[in-house]
Amino acid sequence: MGCSSCSTGKDGQPKGCKNNGTCGTDGCNKLTVFDWLSNMSLPNGERPFEYVEVRFKNSRKEFFRNTENLSLSIGDVVATQAQSGHDVGMVTLTGELVRVQMKRKKIDPSKEEIPKVYRKATQKDIDIWQKCRNREEEIKKRSREIAIILKLQMKISDVEFQGDGSKATFYYTAEDRVDFRQLIKDMAKAFGIRIEMRQIGYRQEAQRLGGIGSCGRELCCSTWLTDFRSVSTSAARYQQLSLNPQKLAGQCGKLKCCLNYELDVYLDALKDFPPQDTKLFTEKGLAFCQKTDIFKELLWFSYKDEPANWHVLSKDQVNEIIEKNKKKEKVPSLEIYAADNIVEDKVVFENVVGQDSLTRFDRPKKNSKGNRNRNRKKNTNKNRKRNRSKKNA
């Protein structure tokens, strides 16, 4: 990712503006929010909303109270209150949009438990913070080695340092409950910091790490998706997708979140649509449904004795036949209904020259050079004969 003033380097950090993801546009980060109220001034007598939204590593965002009335704007690096010491993050939202976000996440601004912003980060704070961030990959690798030595069935996916470098949070995934008491002792001894272990799900892991999906775009959960709704295999069935777990699963190993995007449209279209297991009774025999096209409202049926011969019927025609079957009436045949659906293809383009054929380059070329040589030989032979006849005469 990258904003308009920087591009992504080999190590994943933005290059160009040299701010390592802390530029004022906030375009280098995940789950950015556009402040569409930034150009609007407050009415006379109105005080700005005293809460701000601060983003930390990856997608972690929290709300803080601006008790010191600091003039903060998007992109400012601030030192915030933590359980012990202080943390360093970047302001992502200010003003009335913070009130909207807090209401959306059901956070009461009147609570005194909300932490506060200490100050704008000094250069010393930023240097310590950057130094800790540079240690994260090395510590993550070493912590995985310690977990393997202790034979723990867990995967440490990410490490996040607190801004002052006094504590590190290790995010891990595991199938079952893990006893990591000895792991914490070994890591605290090896790294000399306070350790906090936090278990996350596989979707949260994909959200934190990011990546490229099968569609070729960045993962939705790491760019704009904030809530994880449950996805079931019925969503794939309604959309007539093959139940192949390798194609339906995302990088997290769970069903793709995008299966829910178009599900409501399919459910609306299927409200008055005949079910897939519909059987039609005709005088010619019993017919089964072989294929459906939901949005074109077409169904293909074949007789039990002729499974290879399909007849296309519209949704209304099928519903009409079903109503007659409920009254114990049989229709003569499917061909009578299917004949009304035959549409002749309109010719919108005719191949006059023959240059739109995909196999036109596969045709063997005529050996024009060989023909020229033959013609030359014939001409020389004729000229020789003429010369001989003249000499004899």
DAGI-V855608 format. One record per residue. N is the residue number from 1. RES is the residue in one small letter. PHI is phi in degrees with one decimal (* if undefined). Layout:
# DAGI-V855608
((N	RES	PHI) (N	RES	PHI))
This chain:
# DAGI-V855608
((1	m	*) (2	g	-173.8) (3	c	-87.1) (4	s	-70.4) (5	s	-103.7) (6	c	-153.6) (7	s	-129.0) (8	t	-86.0) (9	g	-90.0) (10	k	-67.5) (11	d	-86.5) (12	g	88.7) (13	q	-91.4) (14	p	-67.7) (15	k	-121.4) (16	g	122.1) (17	c	-85.5) (18	k	60.8) (19	n	-102.3) (20	n	54.0) (21	g	88.4) (22	t	-115.1) (23	c	-74.0) (24	g	-68.7) (25	t	-75.8) (26	d	60.8) (27	g	-89.0) (28	c	-86.2) (29	n	-112.8) (30	k	-85.6) (31	l	54.7) (32	t	-75.4) (33	v	-124.5) (34	f	-84.3) (35	d	-85.6) (36	w	-81.5) (37	l	-106.2) (38	s	-66.9) (39	n	-89.7) (40	m	-98.7) (41	s	-91.6) (42	l	-76.2) (43	p	-63.5) (44	n	-61.3) (45	g	87.3) (46	e	-90.4) (47	r	-91.9) (48	p	-64.8) (49	f	-62.6) (50	e	-83.4) (51	y	-104.3) (52	v	-132.0) (53	e	-102.9) (54	v	-120.7) (55	r	-105.1) (56	f	-110.1) (57	k	-61.1) (58	n	58.3) (59	s	-101.0) (60	r	-77.1) (61	k	-127.7) (62	e	-141.0) (63	f	-103.9) (64	f	-135.0) (65	r	-91.8) (66	n	-90.5) (67	t	-75.6) (68	e	-88.3) (69	n	54.3) (70	l	-75.1) (71	s	-82.2) (72	l	-105.5) (73	s	-136.6) (74	i	-62.0) (75	g	103.0) (76	d	-72.6) (77	v	-90.9) (78	v	-127.4) (79	a	-99.0) (80	t	-117.5) (81	q	-72.8) (82	a	-130.6) (83	q	-61.2) (84	s	-146.8) (85	g	83.3) (86	h	-138.7) (87	d	-118.4) (88	v	-123.4) (89	g	-146.6) (90	m	-119.6) (91	v	-70.9) (92	t	-112.5) (93	l	-149.5) (94	t	-138.7) (95	g	81.1) (96	e	-70.8) (97	l	-66.5) (98	v	-66.3) (99	r	-62.3) (100	v	-64.5) (101	q	-66.0) (102	m	-67.5) (103	k	-67.1) (104	r	-65.6) (105	k	-93.7) (106	k	58.5) (107	i	-112.3) (108	d	-84.3) (109	p	-66.8) (110	s	-77.5) (111	k	-71.6) (112	e	-82.7) (113	e	-75.2) (114	i	-67.3) (115	p	-68.5) (116	k	-123.9) (117	v	-87.8) (118	y	-75.8) (119	r	-166.6) (120	k	-72.6) (121	a	-65.7) (122	t	-82.8) (123	q	-64.2) (124	k	-65.2) (125	d	-61.0) (126	i	-67.1) (127	d	-64.6) (128	i	-63.5) (129	w	-62.7) (130	q	-67.2) (131	k	-64.0) (132	c	-68.1) (133	r	-62.5) (134	n	-71.3) (135	r	-85.9) (136	e	-63.5) (137	e	-65.0) (138	e	-65.2) (139	i	-69.4) (140	k	-63.1) (141	k	-64.4) (142	r	-66.6) (143	s	-67.5) (144	r	-65.2) (145	e	-63.8) (146	i	-65.2) (147	a	-64.7) (148	i	-68.3) (149	i	-62.9) (150	l	-81.0) (151	k	58.1) (152	l	-93.3) (153	q	-84.3) (154	m	-152.6) (155	k	-128.9) (156	i	-82.9) (157	s	-97.6) (158	d	-157.0) (159	v	-128.5) (160	e	-130.6) (161	f	-85.1) (162	q	-73.5) (163	g	-57.2) (164	d	-88.8) (165	g	78.0) (166	s	-89.3) (167	k	-144.8) (168	a	-131.9) (169	t	-103.7) (170	f	-104.1) (171	y	-96.1) (172	y	-139.9) (173	t	-121.4) (174	a	-156.8) (175	e	-74.5) (176	d	-119.3) (177	r	-69.6) (178	v	-120.1) (179	d	-93.4) (180	f	-107.6) (181	r	-63.6) (182	q	-68.8) (183	l	-62.9) (184	i	-64.2) (185	k	-63.0) (186	d	-67.5) (187	m	-71.7) (188	a	-63.8) (189	k	-70.9) (190	a	-77.8) (191	f	-103.5) (192	g	68.7) (193	i	-136.4) (194	r	-78.1) (195	i	-113.7) (196	e	-128.7) (197	m	-101.1) (198	r	-135.4) (199	q	-84.8) (200	i	-128.2) (201	g	-81.5) (202	y	-69.4) (203	r	-71.9) (204	q	-64.6) (205	e	-65.5) (206	a	-63.8) (207	q	-65.2) (208	r	-73.1) (209	l	-83.8) (210	g	75.1) (211	g	152.0) (212	i	-110.6) (213	g	-83.5) (214	s	-66.7) (215	c	-81.1) (216	g	92.0) (217	r	-105.8) (218	e	-67.3) (219	l	-58.8) (220	c	-61.3) (221	c	-67.2) (222	s	-96.7) (223	t	-116.0) (224	w	-140.2) (225	l	-78.4) (226	t	-109.3) (227	d	-123.8) (228	f	-106.5) (229	r	-90.6) (230	s	-68.7) (231	v	-118.0) (232	s	-116.3) (233	t	-67.9) (234	s	-64.0) (235	a	-62.3) (236	a	-72.3) (237	r	-66.8) (238	y	-61.0) (239	q	-92.4) (240	q	58.7) (241	l	-96.5) (242	s	-68.1) (243	l	-81.8) (244	n	-100.3) (245	p	-62.3) (246	q	-70.5) (247	k	-88.9) (248	l	-86.1) (249	a	-91.9) (250	g	-91.5) (251	q	-69.4) (252	c	-81.1) (253	g	86.3) (254	k	-98.2) (255	l	-63.3) (256	k	-63.2) (257	c	-64.7) (258	c	-70.5) (259	l	-65.8) (260	n	-88.3) (261	y	-65.3) (262	e	-103.2) (263	l	-63.2) (264	d	-62.7) (265	v	-65.7) (266	y	-66.4) (267	l	-64.7) (268	d	-65.3) (269	a	-72.7) (270	l	-90.0) (271	k	-60.6) (272	d	-110.7) (273	f	-98.0) (274	p	-61.5) (275	p	-66.7) (276	q	-68.1) (277	d	-92.7) (278	t	-68.8) (279	k	-120.0) (280	l	-112.8) (281	f	-101.5) (282	t	-125.2) (283	e	-69.1) (284	k	-82.0) (285	g	146.9) (286	l	-81.6) (287	a	-120.5) (288	f	-115.6) (289	c	-81.4) (290	q	-106.2) (291	k	-158.4) (292	t	-133.5) (293	d	-123.0) (294	i	-65.7) (295	f	-81.5) (296	k	-84.8) (297	e	58.0) (298	l	-124.4) (299	l	-133.5) (300	w	-110.8) (301	f	-122.3) (302	s	-140.1) (303	y	-73.0) (304	k	-64.0) (305	d	-84.9) (306	e	-129.1) (307	p	-67.6) (308	a	-84.8) (309	n	-99.1) (310	w	-99.3) (311	h	-125.4) (312	v	-91.0) (313	l	-128.3) (314	s	-82.0) (315	k	-61.7) (316	d	-65.9) (317	q	-64.9) (318	v	-65.9) (319	n	-62.5) (320	e	-65.0) (321	i	-66.5) (322	i	-63.7) (323	e	-62.9) (324	k	-67.7) (325	n	-64.9) (326	k	-65.2) (327	k	-87.8) (328	k	62.0) (329	e	-112.7) (330	k	-104.4) (331	v	-82.1) (332	p	-59.0) (333	s	-165.6) (334	l	-77.6) (335	e	-63.4) (336	i	-64.7) (337	y	-76.9) (338	a	-67.4) (339	a	-64.5) (340	d	-73.3) (341	n	-96.0) (342	i	-75.7) (343	v	-119.5) (344	e	-73.0) (345	d	-70.1) (346	k	-78.7) (347	v	-82.8) (348	v	-100.4) (349	f	-154.0) (350	e	-114.9) (351	n	-83.0) (352	v	-86.5) (353	v	-84.9) (354	g	92.0) (355	q	-91.4) (356	d	-96.0) (357	s	-75.7) (358	l	-71.3) (359	t	-104.9) (360	r	-68.4) (361	f	-85.5) (362	d	-85.2) (363	r	-70.1) (364	p	-67.1) (365	k	-77.7) (366	k	-73.8) (367	n	-80.0) (368	s	-66.4) (369	k	-66.5) (370	g	-65.2) (371	n	-64.1) (372	r	-62.1) (373	n	-64.1) (374	r	-63.3) (375	n	-62.7) (376	r	-63.2) (377	k	-61.3) (378	k	-62.2) (379	n	-66.0) (380	t	-65.3) (381	n	-64.0) (382	k	-63.6) (383	n	-64.5) (384	r	-62.8) (385	k	-61.0) (386	r	-63.2) (387	n	-64.7) (388	r	-65.1) (389	s	-63.9) (390	k	-67.1) (391	k	-64.1) (392	n	-63.6) (393	a	-70.1))
